[in-house]
Amino acid sequence: MKLYYTPGACSLAVHIALRMADQEFELERVDSATKTTETGADFRAVNPRGYVPALTLDGGDTITEAPAVLQYVADRAPDAALAPAPTTLARTRLQEVLNFIASELHKSFKPFFSGTPISDADRPAAEEVVANRMRFVEAMLADGRQHLIGDTVSVADLYLFTIANWCNFVGIDLGRWPNLKAFVARIGALPAAREAMAAEGLTG
């Protein structure tokens, strides 16, 4: 398999999942501005929408969209317990959380990654959109749970970690949400997360 990624993007969640699932895979970096890969290839030939993640399988098929790719990786390695079994209510709950992260939390950061620096005038409103979503996650974690679904790390945790960690790159203080800040630190300390971030040049 080959994972097309951009350092720190939502593809990081897939990268961590692949390591936790002990899968064999290659990495190919994508320039999000030029839509070219590190080998000079046109990434839009892999994913016509032009964004990561894209996971090309050994048989030639390609899977895109983070929630779909994450669940595919989890299902390849059931012993890693990164997702509840298909057709169970717990799996539906996982999909529920993944869809929230993708449609609400992930998209709320769009003004910060539009390619044009956000203006001082626009920043407060953009931060408030993020904060509204983060407050919901903070409330989820306020019951003392260590993970979003069940008692072990799932792909939902990896996705939330990746998106919430963007706060540290765009100047939003995670300390406003102490449960979420602790969650990000906890997932970020996992060996697979540390290895993936190091491989993407995100440490140090």
DRENSE-157202 format. One record per residue (C-alpha): residue in one letter; x, z, y. Coordinates in steps of 0.25 Angstrom, whole numbers, plus 5000, padded with zeros to 4 digits. Example, Ala and Ser with C-alpha at 12.3 -4.5 7.8 and 13.67 -1.06 7.14 Angstrom:
<fizas>
aa,u,w,v
A,5049,5031,4982
S,5055,5029,4996
</fizas>
This chain:
<fizas>
aa,u,w,v
M,5000,5000,5000
K,5004,4998,5014
L,4999,5006,5026
Y,4999,5000,5040
Y,5000,5011,5050
T,5003,5014,5064
P,5011,5027,5066
G,5001,5038,5069
A,4989,5030,5068
C,4977,5033,5059
S,4985,5026,5048
L,4994,5039,5048
A,4982,5045,5040
V,4983,5035,5030
H,4998,5036,5029
I,4997,5051,5026
A,4986,5048,5016
L,4995,5038,5009
R,5006,5049,5008
M,4997,5060,5003
A,4991,5051,4993
D,5005,5047,4988
Q,5003,5032,4989
E,5014,5022,4990
F,5012,5014,5003
E,5020,5006,5013
L,5019,5008,5028
E,5018,4997,5039
R,5018,5001,5053
V,5008,4993,5063
D,5010,4992,5078
S,4996,4995,5083
A,4999,4987,5096
T,5004,4974,5090
K,4997,4975,5076
T,5009,4971,5069
T,5016,4979,5058
E,5030,4983,5057
T,5033,4971,5049
G,5028,4962,5060
A,5015,4959,5052
D,5001,4957,5059
F,4994,4970,5056
R,4981,4963,5058
A,4983,4955,5046
V,4982,4968,5038
N,4971,4974,5047
P,4964,4965,5056
R,4959,4976,5064
G,4974,4979,5068
Y,4974,4994,5066
V,4980,5004,5055
P,4978,5009,5045
A,4979,4998,5035
L,4982,5000,5021
T,4986,4988,5013
L,4984,4990,4998
D,4994,4985,4987
G,4983,4975,4983
G,4983,4969,4997
D,4970,4975,5002
T,4970,4983,5016
I,4962,4995,5019
T,4960,4999,5034
E,4953,5010,5042
A,4959,5024,5041
P,4947,5030,5033
A,4947,5019,5023
V,4962,5019,5021
L,4962,5034,5020
Q,4952,5035,5009
Y,4958,5024,5001
V,4971,5031,5001
A,4964,5044,4997
D,4957,5037,4986
R,4970,5031,4980
A,4975,5045,4978
P,4964,5054,4974
D,4974,5065,4969
A,4978,5066,4984
A,4964,5071,4987
L,4964,5064,5001
A,4949,5061,5000
P,4938,5066,4992
A,4933,5058,4980
P,4925,5046,4984
T,4909,5047,4984
T,4910,5062,4986
L,4904,5069,4998
A,4918,5074,5002
R,4922,5059,5003
T,4911,5056,5012
R,4915,5068,5021
L,4929,5062,5021
Q,4924,5049,5025
E,4915,5056,5036
V,4928,5062,5042
L,4936,5050,5041
N,4926,5042,5048
F,4925,5052,5059
I,4940,5052,5061
A,4940,5037,5062
S,4928,5034,5070
E,4929,5046,5080
L,4942,5053,5080
H,4951,5041,5078
K,4944,5032,5088
S,4944,5043,5098
F,4959,5041,5100
K,4957,5026,5104
P,4960,5028,5119
F,4973,5034,5116
F,4978,5023,5107
S,4972,5011,5114
G,4986,5005,5118
T,4984,5009,5132
P,4988,5023,5137
I,4976,5031,5140
S,4974,5034,5155
D,4974,5048,5160
A,4959,5045,5165
D,4955,5041,5151
R,4962,5052,5143
P,4953,5064,5145
A,4940,5056,5140
A,4948,5050,5128
E,4954,5064,5124
E,4940,5070,5125
V,4935,5059,5115
V,4946,5064,5105
A,4943,5078,5108
N,4928,5077,5104
R,4932,5071,5090
M,4943,5082,5089
R,4933,5093,5092
F,4925,5088,5080
V,4937,5089,5071
E,4941,5102,5076
A,4927,5108,5073
M,4929,5102,5058
L,4942,5109,5057
A,4937,5122,5063
D,4931,5128,5050
G,4946,5130,5045
R,4946,5118,5036
Q,4960,5112,5033
H,4955,5098,5030
L,4944,5089,5035
I,4938,5087,5021
G,4940,5096,5009
D,4952,5105,5006
T,4963,5095,5006
V,4969,5084,5015
S,4961,5072,5015
V,4962,5058,5022
A,4953,5064,5033
D,4963,5074,5036
L,4974,5064,5037
Y,4965,5055,5046
L,4962,5067,5055
F,4976,5071,5056
T,4981,5057,5060
I,4970,5056,5071
A,4971,5070,5077
N,4986,5069,5077
W,4984,5058,5088
C,4981,5069,5098
N,4996,5072,5097
F,4999,5058,5101
V,4989,5056,5112
G,4991,5070,5119
I,4978,5077,5115
D,4981,5091,5111
L,4976,5094,5097
G,4977,5109,5100
R,4963,5108,5106
W,4958,5107,5092
P,4966,5118,5084
N,4960,5115,5071
L,4963,5100,5072
K,4977,5103,5077
A,4980,5112,5065
F,4974,5101,5056
V,4983,5090,5062
A,4995,5100,5060
R,4991,5103,5045
I,4989,5088,5041
G,5001,5084,5049
A,5010,5093,5041
L,5006,5087,5028
P,5019,5080,5021
A,5011,5067,5021
A,5008,5067,5035
R,5022,5071,5039
E,5027,5060,5031
A,5018,5049,5036
M,5020,5053,5051
A,5035,5053,5049
A,5034,5039,5042
E,5026,5034,5054
G,5036,5040,5064
L,5027,5051,5069
T,5035,5063,5067
G,5046,5069,5076
</fizas>
